[in-house]
Amino acid sequence: MHGAFADSTSWNGVIAKLKHEGYPVIAPANPLRGLSSDAAYLKELLASIDGPVVLAGHSYGGSVISNAAKGADNVKALVYVAAFLPEKGESAVELSGKFPGSTLGDALRPVPITQPDGKKGADLYIEPSKFHHQFAADVPKSTTDLMAVTQRPVTNAALEEGASEPAWKTIPSWVLVATQDLNIPPKVQEFMAERAKAHVVKVRASHAVSVSHPKDVAGIIESAAHSVR
């Protein structure tokens, strides 16, 4: 499950490596509209899958998989890739500010929107001129120029919504910490991983670690799969 400011193609390098090893893969589009509704969408998708699932989430996608996997009996492992592992009631905004290091706020461009229910809100984008440095400094600029144009916005409401009871309390979890992350500070990632008693791998990478280091991301997903097989 991808996170904010990205789309499913951010997993392409990881998908290629996993499929080469014989794993079936699904990379759904994250609606990025609200945590509870995004998780409900994913939970329905999970129910349609036959066989055991290793569920991976990047960034805000970590919050989504934490909510969606609760009570999903076919999910055998959770993998958090530079992602949020919220406790019940915690939001992405709250967690990202728990330790210093995030510069995301200064890079955002809000666009006013009206939700389907009539409520006013905002879609959040990263300013294209700041996208490379903020999101993917270790990815070639020719690639990040395209990523900046095709980025998927997230609503401010989604990032501010508190999580429900998290699945990481009952499902084995793995965490990849991106040590050069400017969106979710590495100290925040480490704090959440320790709290969840997760298996941890550290990679010297930007927030867009699935793009810049697909082999490492595929590797931690395979480790999770092997451990619960």
Summary of the structure (lengths in Angstrom):
residues: 229
radius of gyration: 16.1
end to end distance: 21.2
largest distance: 46.3
contacts: 806
relative contact order: 0.21
helix: 43%
strand: 19%
